Amino acid sequence: MFKPGKKLKSGGTSVLSNTSMSIRQSMTEKATIKLDKNSEENEKLRSEQKTLFRRALFVTIAFMSLGVITFCASKGWTFINALYFVVVTLTTVGFGDQSSWEGDLDDGTLLFMSFYALLGIMLVGSALGIIAASLVEESEHRKEEAMAQLMEQECGDGTPKARPVGSSIRQSFATQSAHVSRAFEKMFGKHLGPRVLALFPGIFRMFLTIVGGMVLIYFDHKDSPDHDTPTGIQCLYFAVITCTTIGYGDFSPATQWGRAVGTVYVMFGVVSVGNVFSEIAAAFIDSKQAAALEEILQKKITVDDFEKFDIDGDGRIEKTEFVVRKLMLMGILKQDDVTRVEHEFDIMDTDGSGEITMEDLHDFIMTRERNHSITCAADAGLEGGMALAVRDHSGGGGTTLGAEGLKIDTAI
């Protein structure tokens, strides 16, 4: 029998890393793909993001429910204890305090926990990263709208517009965040750069998160007869160790209400701190990238660079070649991307003139529709009410599809 004791080692940072990586990837895509807010492409992208968010949320809820049901049914734990244990496990916080209500763990439970943690951290860790990135993206979108309206009000008569941003809880939060950003800009805008100013709202949210953790552990231990009232430093220690997923386990919620609130706090705190860390990393990386890109833009080509810019090798550098090569040097385009686009152009350039005319486009569309019809007819097995006439082999072959008016020659 194994009896878990206090956890004295770090619980790992896999979920925090997944959260930071997903948020960073989302920020990078947002910075490199500038789409019009009302464009069809942007609407499609937002729809795909919402679908991915819903799938990630479903995976998180389903896997957590599996753990809660298993521990409640097999070990007789309360719902709050089971959910609390599942959350601190899958977020890698791992306080190691389950011995206070569980006692000894049998080998069957240890075996289940081993596989559950291994699979859960892979699935739920990635899912939480996607959820965090989606929430940050949506928050930034609403914040940008709120900032735009705030600027309009400041430049105008100061009266609210007909469509208030704070018409819902999320919009109200975005409005408050915009006010915080605007206040920091007015106070420190003359002394700090825009990238540093952009970090202040996130740091402010992290500060509020840590304060919330301090309040939680203070009143939780105060209500627990087995614990002394913690000092301010101990409360700060608990909040930081929890939000960074280190989770030593020497301080953890002890009451039922504390574990219930702690379940939500752990998930929110990990995401909040992961968001700030990713923003700090993004600001540092973006500043380096901006300096490197500016250097590339300012660099003039030399004789040695001429052949690299002369993509078609005709001894001249056209404007398109210059732009494409510069974008490739800046890392915005890759050679594979250019090759694929060139291949698509060659397909649409049906007469091979090097230009796409209306005649080329018409021929391309007709060919594509004809090939699509043939493919659909073949996949359907020439069924679906089509008039099918097959001539005898002695008559010379040939297949006629009456409904489509399409003839596929099969003569040998």
GUZA-468140 format. One record per residue (C-alpha): x, y, z; residue number from 1. Coordinates in steps of 0.001 Angstrom, whole numbers, plus 500000, padded with zeros to 6 digits. Layout:
N
      x      y      z resi
      X      Y      Z  NUM
...
***
This chain:
412
      x      y      z resi
 500000 500000 500000    1
 501198 503466 499170    2
 500355 506483 501222    3
 500958 509797 499464    4
 502497 512477 501558    5
 503308 516115 501066    6
 504518 516971 497611    7
 508005 518447 497790    8
 508847 518580 494107    9
 507587 520726 491276   10
 504404 519540 489644   11
 505727 520462 486200   12
 504712 523181 483785   13
 503284 521255 480829   14
 499869 522927 480919   15
 501439 526334 481492   16
 503737 525677 478523   17
 500846 524498 476335   18
 498865 527582 477290   19
 501770 529916 476509   20
 502534 528143 473230   21
 498903 528239 472068   22
 498493 531908 472992   23
 501804 532756 471360   24
 500802 530904 468176   25
 497476 532725 468144   26
 499214 536085 468548   27
 501708 535224 465777   28
 498950 534241 463361   29
 497067 537407 464225   30
 500164 539501 463539   31
 501080 537849 460233   32
 497609 537394 458731   33
 495886 540747 458473   34
 492331 540104 457333   35
 489559 542612 456934   36
 487102 542292 459827   37
 484139 542036 457478   38
 485781 539766 454890   39
 484505 536325 454083   40
 487927 534822 454892   41
 487901 536328 458373   42
 484397 535050 459061   43
 485461 531572 457976   44
 488544 531752 460197   45
 486488 532842 463205   46
 484014 530024 462540   47
 486838 527481 462485   48
 488247 528914 465713   49
 484852 528599 467401   50
 484550 524990 466230   51
 488011 524203 467585   52
 487114 525915 470857   53
 483940 523843 471235   54
 485814 520616 470548   55
 488519 521490 473067   56
 485875 522372 475646   57
 484086 519063 474997   58
 487339 517089 475442   59
 488089 518913 478705   60
 484621 518390 480192   61
 484381 514760 479021   62
 487782 513723 480380   63
 487275 515526 483679   64
 483842 513927 484019   65
 485406 510504 483483   66
 487791 511082 486382   67
 485141 512534 488685   68
 482709 509662 488051   69
 485440 507060 488523   70
 486715 508444 491819   71
 483224 509049 493207   72
 482070 505535 492290   73
 485171 503535 493190   74
 486545 505496 496160   75
 483409 507104 497557   76
 484835 510623 497310   77
 482546 513615 497374   78
 481939 515395 494087   79
 483937 518445 495184   80
 486928 516379 496336   81
 486920 514335 493126   82
 486663 517405 490877   83
 489317 519225 492882   84
 491686 516248 492591   85
 491074 515895 488840   86
 491711 519595 488178   87
 494950 519831 490190   88
 496135 516656 488453   89
 495368 517623 484866   90
 496704 521170 485314   91
 499927 519622 486748   92
 499567 521693 489924   93
 499455 518425 491907   94
 499241 519605 495521   95
 499543 516022 496794   96
 497061 516726 499600   97
 494578 513951 498760   98
 495898 511912 501693   99
 493977 514243 504018  100
 490665 512731 502882  101
 491703 509546 501046  102
 494337 507838 503148  103
 496008 504817 501570  104
 495691 504254 497816  105
 495488 500696 496523  106
 497410 499455 493495  107
 494332 499556 491266  108
 493817 503257 491950  109
 497493 503987 491390  110
 497400 502138 488054  111
 494306 504051 486911  112
 495822 507367 488026  113
 499005 506633 486083  114
 497221 506143 482772  115
 494639 508824 483494  116
 497310 511438 484231  117
 499447 510442 481239  118
 496583 510593 478753  119
 494863 513523 480449  120
 497846 515836 480453  121
 498320 515198 476728  122
 494656 515730 475831  123
 493395 518186 478420  124
 496680 520090 478544  125
 496454 520789 474822  126
 492714 521473 475044  127
 493188 524008 477841  128
 495847 525708 475741  129
 493389 526004 472837  130
 490648 527281 475136  131
 492982 529857 476673  132
 494142 531052 473251  133
 490540 531368 472048  134
 489495 533318 475132  135
 492477 535644 474817  136
 491724 536183 471119  137
 488081 536988 471846  138
 489075 539259 474734  139
 491535 541147 472520  140
 488897 541500 469809  141
 486371 542978 472238  142
 489049 545154 473813  143
 489979 546595 470409  144
 486330 547444 469766  145
 486039 549043 473189  146
 489237 551039 472664  147
 487965 552280 469305  148
 484699 553474 470830  149
 486530 555005 473768  150
 488736 556973 471378  151
 485643 558108 469444  152
 484022 559325 472651  153
 487156 561207 473699  154
 487467 562822 470305  155
 483741 563645 470186  156
 481378 565097 472730  157
 482011 562325 475273  158
 478491 560905 475073  159
 477990 557139 474707  160
 477235 555807 471264  161
 473976 554176 470270  162
 475512 550702 470508  163
 477076 550440 473971  164
 479947 548047 474333  165
 479051 547137 477898  166
 475803 545405 476996  167
 476990 542072 478381  168
 479362 540803 481045  169
 482132 540054 478546  170
 481704 543392 476823  171
 481707 545165 480185  172
 484964 543427 481078  173
 486411 544467 477716  174
 485365 548061 478381  175
 487061 548064 481782  176
 490182 546538 480254  177
 490170 549252 477602  178
 489905 551925 480315  179
 492857 550371 482153  180
 494924 550307 478959  181
 493988 553889 478218  182
 494898 555000 481733  183
 498316 553337 481533  184
 498874 554951 478148  185
 498125 558407 479522  186
 500313 557892 482608  187
 503358 556220 481050  188
 502951 556709 477290  189
 505643 559371 477107  190
 508237 557253 478879  191
 507575 553689 477718  192
 507227 552124 474295  193
 503956 550663 472958  194
 505117 547071 473458  195
 505825 547662 477148  196
 502538 549484 477610  197
 500704 546522 476068  198
 501945 544342 478940  199
 500400 546434 481718  200
 496796 545141 481443  201
 497994 541532 481565  202
 500243 542217 484535  203
 497340 543962 486252  204
 495123 540900 485691  205
 497865 538652 487070  206
 498098 540890 490135  207
 494351 540532 490717  208
 494641 536762 490258  209
 497370 536510 492886  210
 495372 538675 495287  211
 492399 536377 494747  212
 494527 533350 495651  213
 495772 535071 498785  214
 492202 535804 499891  215
 491157 532211 499148  216
 493848 530491 501221  217
 493537 533006 504062  218
 489824 532440 504702  219
 490073 528719 503905  220
 492730 528084 506562  221
 491005 530469 508944  222
 487849 528312 508757  223
 489793 525051 509096  224
 490316 523787 512673  225
 493432 521874 511589  226
 495317 524898 510267  227
 496579 528163 511664  228
 495644 531448 510057  229
 498341 532030 507392  230
 500487 535136 507220  231
 500478 537482 504249  232
 503749 536019 502947  233
 502339 532488 503189  234
 499239 533562 501267  235
 501388 535139 498564  236
 503515 532002 498454  237
 500423 529806 497924  238
 499031 531989 495106  239
 502306 532123 493167  240
 503176 528443 493607  241
 499665 527492 492484  242
 499372 529764 489436  243
 502788 528724 488149  244
 501718 525016 488458  245
 504622 524260 490818  246
 502247 523157 493574  247
 504539 521941 496381  248
 501518 520930 498437  249
 502574 522424 501760  250
 499755 524964 501368  251
 496468 523898 499783  252
 492720 524384 500388  253
 491494 522336 503345  254
 487748 523007 503519  255
 485041 521830 501134  256
 484161 525341 500029  257
 487855 526138 499674  258
 488371 523176 497322  259
 485265 524127 495335  260
 486521 527681 494838  261
 490081 526400 494413  262
 489001 524199 491512  263
 487950 527277 489548  264
 490883 529316 490802  265
 493488 526768 489700  266
 492202 526703 486118  267
 491779 530484 485931  268
 495110 531182 487623  269
 497112 528894 485329  270
 495552 530490 482244  271
 496019 534023 483580  272
 499698 533573 484416  273
 500311 531663 481189  274
 498782 534568 479299  275
 501097 537102 480928  276
 504175 534951 480382  277
 503291 534530 476708  278
 502749 538282 476301  279
 506122 539039 477863  280
 507818 536483 475615  281
 505914 537831 472605  282
 506954 541422 473362  283
 510609 540415 473589  284
 510488 538276 470439  285
 508513 540872 468489  286
 511020 543591 469341  287
 513860 541420 468072  288
 511921 540466 464947  289
 510982 544074 464266  290
 514648 545110 464447  291
 515658 542245 462147  292
 512899 543026 459632  293
 513800 546702 459616  294
 517415 545787 458887  295
 516307 543620 455952  296
 514070 546375 454598  297
 516837 548977 454815  298
 519471 546736 453230  299
 520120 547530 449586  300
 520798 544708 447147  301
 524287 544188 445766  302
 525634 542654 442586  303
 525905 539315 444363  304
 522215 539526 445296  305
 521063 540198 441742  306
 520713 536568 440690  307
 518757 535746 443844  308
 516265 538525 443134  309
 516036 537693 439438  310
 513708 534752 440028  311
 512851 534001 436381  312
 516474 534479 435267  313
 515720 536943 432445  314
 518425 539388 433535  315
 515947 541877 434960  316
 514434 542353 438421  317
 510758 543125 438106  318
 508747 544711 440869  319
 506964 541445 441662  320
 510268 539572 441919  321
 511695 542234 444215  322
 508650 542127 446528  323
 508565 538326 446652  324
 512286 538018 447413  325
 512115 540670 450133  326
 509154 538913 451763  327
 511057 535620 451632  328
 514101 537193 453279  329
 511830 538616 455981  330
 510458 535147 456678  331
 506909 536084 455731  332
 506968 533853 452655  333
 508563 530463 452141  334
 509843 528982 448916  335
 507261 526194 449148  336
 504467 528764 449374  337
 505758 530591 446304  338
 506066 527307 444373  339
 502508 526290 445217  340
 501127 529682 444156  341
 503096 529548 440915  342
 501714 526066 440238  343
 498169 527318 440804  344
 498814 530202 438397  345
 500143 527844 435723  346
 496993 525696 436014  347
 494722 528704 435533  348
 496873 530049 432695  349
 495355 527586 430217  350
 497005 529031 427085  351
 500450 529346 428706  352
 500780 533035 427870  353
 502007 534014 431318  354
 498835 535962 431974  355
 495358 534969 433157  356
 492696 536394 430860  357
 488927 536083 431054  358
 489150 533371 428403  359
 491654 531467 430554  360
 489391 531787 433581  361
 486368 530600 431573  362
 488280 527576 430248  363
 489572 526764 433721  364
 486087 526883 435255  365
 484570 524758 432481  366
 487344 522157 432809  367
 486976 522025 436562  368
 483205 521580 436369  369
 483541 518892 433699  370
 486079 516952 435770  371
 483879 517328 438838  372
 480875 515909 436980  373
 482895 512935 435770  374
 484217 512285 439269  375
 480745 512486 440829  376
 479326 510136 438195  377
 482100 507630 438801  378
 481731 507805 442596  379
 477976 507346 442364  380
 478436 504225 440293  381
 476398 505757 437469  382
 473282 505568 439667  383
 470749 508130 440979  384
 468195 508034 438198  385
 470613 508678 435311  386
 469633 507179 431988  387
 472329 504636 431276  388
 472752 503038 427900  389
 475499 500571 427314  390
 476122 499465 423792  391
 477099 495920 423042  392
 480873 495365 422747  393
 480340 494238 419201  394
 478873 497605 418401  395
 482024 499545 419148  396
 481760 500589 422847  397
 480771 503829 424496  398
 478720 504857 427546  399
 476004 507539 427475  400
 474728 509376 430555  401
 471406 510766 429385  402
 470635 512979 432393  403
 473884 514886 432130  404
 474317 514714 428396  405
 477832 513462 429141  406
 479576 510837 426995  407
 482589 508914 428206  408
 484273 507088 425397  409
 485229 503540 426400  410
 485963 502178 422940  411
 489185 500233 422526  412
***
